[in-house]
Amino acid sequence: MAELPQRCDAVVVGAGIIGLAVARELRRRTPDLDVVVVEREPTIAAHQTGRNSGVIHQGVYYVPGSLKATLCRRGADLLYAFCEEHGIRVERCGKVIVATTESELRRFDELHRRGLENGVPGLRRLGHGELREIEPHARGIAALHSPQTGIVDFGAVARALASELPVVTGCAVERFVEEPSGVRVVHARGETHARFAVACGGLGSDRLAVASGQPHDPRVVPFRGGYHRLRRTELVRGLIYPVPDPQLPFLGIHLTKRIDGEVLVGPSALLVGGLTWPGTWRVARRWWRVGIAELRAAASPRAFAREARRYVPELERADLMPGPAGVRAQAVGRNGALVDDFVFSRTPHTLHVRNAPSPGATSSLAIAEHIVNTLSEP
């Protein structure tokens, strides 16, 4: 790993996949740029990047014209190309989104419309028989099939990105101080003066922004996502998802094949912090019924199995084994709104990534392009 210089051209805070992608894009555009990545943890990809389901999304869910929609589609293409170039294993296993009741069809039709408008490659609607051909153990009255949705180990992607970059680990950045000619980066080992800095702090992005004089709103609130492992992996060929609630930025309990062949069932979505933020309590009041359901699912493997059995009827409680957990950094406004798009804020010499949840990993290389383009603007 690199040493932290006293002066450089650029500092990128955060050695998750987005921070590493930003540093790589800066170097790609300007090969002689003196850029360093600073990470508070002892290793790279320690949080969301290294603890997710590994899905390469294609943009079915997102509002057309949003940053999520645009950057997910571009990011997926860039990511597949990057993995091919670096010999990283990927599998385009495909995804089905399954409607199981008539009451879901309006939301299902809206997903279909969004996916087509977003240019999701190969997206098509399936009948019951066609669904069984793709996922023999799945059942539903209709399904959407996204054949180019894939799986990868995002930790491996992060390691490939880091191999091209100077990365300093075990060094927490406390704040940025704007100066006329650049920015002073105050960190655990002293100070580094840079022409500009980019903060990709994930769960700590709001704290770093506020410490640097940025607005308090939005606040990052952590949600814990718990999974179970599926004992009978033969029940799933690829990815099987339910029709989500469009008012929530979560996709419901789904079945996800991983690049190592394991299948995960989940996740739950438990609010686990941010209790001093007014927006957190407004979220809890508005979605208390959803919260109770999530608590029940998190506490009961039987509830997990019951939910997944809606679209894979053969799945039984005995098929579930203890699985991993991760934390999703979700921005919440003071008014209690769950922020549903990527959010960036900028000062003359710094740019803060304030919200980059799923599909942040899929979109990482495109987010990097977007950020570097923004930094190039006057």
N, C-alpha and C positions, 0 to 999 in steps of 0.2 A: 504494500500500500504506500501511497505517496506521503510526503511531508506537507504540512500546511504552511504555505508561504506568507510572508508579511504583505506582499503586494502581488496582484495578478490582474488579468483582464476581467475574469468573471468567476463568481462563486455560485454554485448550484447547491442548495441545501436539500438533502434527502436522497438516499441511495436506494429508493424504491424504483420501480420500473419507469415511472414518469420522470423523476429527477435524472436518472441515468440516460433516458432517451433524449431529454433536453440537452444535457452536456454533449452527447454524441452529435446531435444536430448542429449545435454551435460549432463543434470541431469540423463537422462535415462541410459547413458553409465557409468557415475560415480556418483552414488547417493549422495555421501558426498561432491561433488564439490560445492564450494562456488561461485555461479553465481548470478549476478543481471542484470536485464533488465532496461535500462534507456531510457525514452521517453520525448521529449521536449514538447509535447502537454499535456493538462490536463487529457486526456483520452487515452485509448488504441484504436487501429484500427481507428484513426481519419481521415485517408486519403484514400489511394487506397483500403485497406482491407474493410473498412466500406462503400465504395461508388463504388460498382461494380455490375455487373448484376447477380452474384452468380452462374455462370455456372461451373460445374465440367467437364472439357474437357477430351478427351480421346486420343488426339495425332494425329488427322487426318492431320493437316496442316503442321507439322514440318518436316524439312529435316531429313531423316533417319540418325541415328548416331549422331545427334546434342544433346547437353545437353537438349534442350527443348523436343525433342522426347523421350529421355530416362527417364528424370525426370518427365515428364507429365504422362507417363504410370505408372510408379512406384508410383508417388504421388497420382494419382486418387485412386488406390487400397488402399493405406495407409489412405487416407482421408475418404473413405467409412467405413473402419474398425474403425477409430477414432470416427466417428460420431455414429456408432452403439454402441461402448463402452460407449460413454458419453451421449447417449440418445438425440442426435441432429437430428432433422428432416431433411431428405434428400428425394429426389424423382428422380428416374431414368426415367425421362420423355422422353428421347431420343431426337435426333437432326436429321433434314434432311437438306442437302445442295443441293439446287435446281438449276439446269441449265435450263435457259429459252430460250436460242438461240443456234444455231449450232456453233456460234463463241466461245462459252464458253466451248465446249466439250474437246478441248485439255487441258485446265487448269483443267477441271473436271476429265479427265482421270489421270492426274498427281496427283491430290488429292487422287484418288482411289488407285493409286500405292503406294503413301506415307503411306496412312492409313494401307494398307495391310502389308507393310514392317515394319511398326511400331507396328504391332500386335494389332491394335484396335479391341477389342472384338465385334464380331457379325456384323462387318461392311459389308454392302452389297449394291449393286446397284439396284435401283428401276426403273421400268417403270412408265409411266403416271398413269396407273390404281392402281399400288401398292402404289404410293405416295398418292393418294386420300384416300386409306384405312387407312393410318397412319395419314395424315393431310388432312381432307376432303376439306378444303378451299384453299389448296395450289395447284398451277399449274406449270408445267414445263415439259420439254421433257425428263428429266432424273433427278434422285436424288440419293444421298448417304444417307444411314440411319445408324446412330450410336446409337444403342438402349441403350447402357450403359452410354451415356452422361447424366448428371444429374444436379440438382439445389440444392443449400443450402444457408443458411445465413452465409457468411464468418465472419461476426461480431460475431455470436454465437460461431463459431469455435475458434475465437481469444479469446473470453471470457473464454471458457473452457480451453484453453492453459494457459491463464494468471492465472487461479485459482490455478494452480500447482506451480506458480513461484513467487519470489520476484520481484515486478515491482515498479520502481520509476518514477512517472510522473511529468510533469512540470519542467523538468531539461534538458536544451539544452547542448549537448556535442560540444565543440569547436574544439578539435583536439586530436590526439594521439601523444605521444612523446615516441619513441622507446628508451629503456634502456637495458643495458646488460642482466639483469635478468627478464625483462618483459616490460610492457608498462605503461606509466603515462597517465591517461585519464583526460584531462582538461575539466571541465564542469562548469555550471553556479553556482554551490555550492562549487566549489573548485577543488580538485583533488582526484582521486582514483587510487591507484597503483594495478595493476593486473598482473597475469602471462601472460595473452593474452586477446585480445578483438576481437569482431566481429562487423562490422558496417553494419547494414541493414537499411540505412537511406532513402530509397525510393527517393522522389523528391530532398532530400538534400544529397544524397550519394556522388555525385561528389565533392560538396563543402567540405565535411568532409574529403574526400580522399586527395584532393589537399592541404587543410590546414595541413594535416598530412604528406606531402611530397611525395604523389603519383602523377603520371602523370595527366595532364589536360585532356588527351584524353582517353576515350570518355567523352562527356559532357551530362548530363541529361537535356533534353529539354521537357517541359511540353506540352502535348496536351490535350485540353479540349474536353470531350465527353459529348454531350448533348442528352438527351432522351425525348421522348414523351410517355405518358401512353395511352394504347389502351382501348377505351371505351367498345367495343364489344369483351370481352375476349374469347367468344366462337369461334372466328375465329382461335384460336391457341390452340392446345393441348399440345405442348411441345416447341421445339425450331426450328425456320425456318430461315435458313441462305442462302445468295446468294453464288455464286462461287467467291472467292476473287481474287484480283490481287496478284500473287505470288511475285511481286517485292516490295510490301508494307506489313508492319507488322500489318495491320488493316484488319478487316474482312468484312467491309461494313455494311450498314444499315440492321439489322436483327430484328426478332421478338422473344422475349425472355420471356418465362413464368418464374415467380419468385416463390419462395417457399411460399409466402403469397397469391398466386393466381393471383396477378397482372401481366399484360403483358406489357413489355417495347418495344418501337420501336426506334431503333438507334443502336449505337451512331454516332454522327458526330465526326470528328477528326480535331479540329482546333488547329493550332500552336499558343500558347499563351505566349511564353517567350523564353529565351535563345538567345536574339537578339545580344548579344555581342560575341557570339561564331561563328567563321567563318563557321563552318559546317552548322549552321542554315540557313544562306543565300544561301549556296550551295543546301540545301534541297529545299528551296523556289524556287530557279531558276529552278531546275530540275523538280519539281512537281507543277508548278504554275497552270496548268490546273486543277489538282486534288484539289488544294487549293481553286480555284474559285468555283468549284462544292461544296466543303465542306462549304464554306461561304454561298452559296446560300441555301443549305439544312438547315444550322443552323438558317438562317434568315427566312425561310419559311416553316411552317408546311405542306403546299401544296406540296413542293418539297420532304419532307420526305415521305408523303403519296404516291406520284407518284413513288418513288423508291421502296417502299415496295409493291406497287400494281403490280410490275412486276411478283411476285411469289405468292401474295395473292390478286387476282383481285377484290375481293369484298370490300377491304379496301378503305374507303373514307376519305377525309380531316376532315369531322365532327367526325370521330372515334378517332381522336387524341386529347389528353388533355395535358397540360403542365406536364413535368416530371422532374426527377432529373438530376443532372450533376455530373461528376467526372473528375479527372485529371489523365492522364496516364503518368508515368515517362518513357520516351523513350530515350535511349542512342543514341547519334548522334556523329559520328566520325568527326574529323577536315576536312576530305575530303568530308563531306556531306553524308556519308553512314549511313543509318538507321540500327543500330546494331540489328541483328535478332536472337541472341541467348543470353542465360544467360552469364554474364561476371563477373568473380571474379578476384581480385588481392590480393597478399599476401606479407607480410614482415615477418621477423622472429617471431614477436609477435602479428601481427594483420592480419585480413582478411577482405577485403572490398567487399561487393556485389555491383558491379558497374552497373549492368543491370539485372532486373528481372521483366519485364512486363508480361502480359498474355502469358502463363498460370501460372504465378507465384503463385497465390493463390492455384490453383489446385495442383501445384508441391511442395508446401511449406514443407511438411513433408519429401519429397525426397530430396529437396534442403538442408534441415537441415542435413540429412544423409550424403550428398555429402560434405558439409562444415566440419562436424566433422571428416569425413574420411580424408579430406585434412589436417586438423589441426593435425591429428595423424601422418602424413607423416613427415620424417625428412627434 
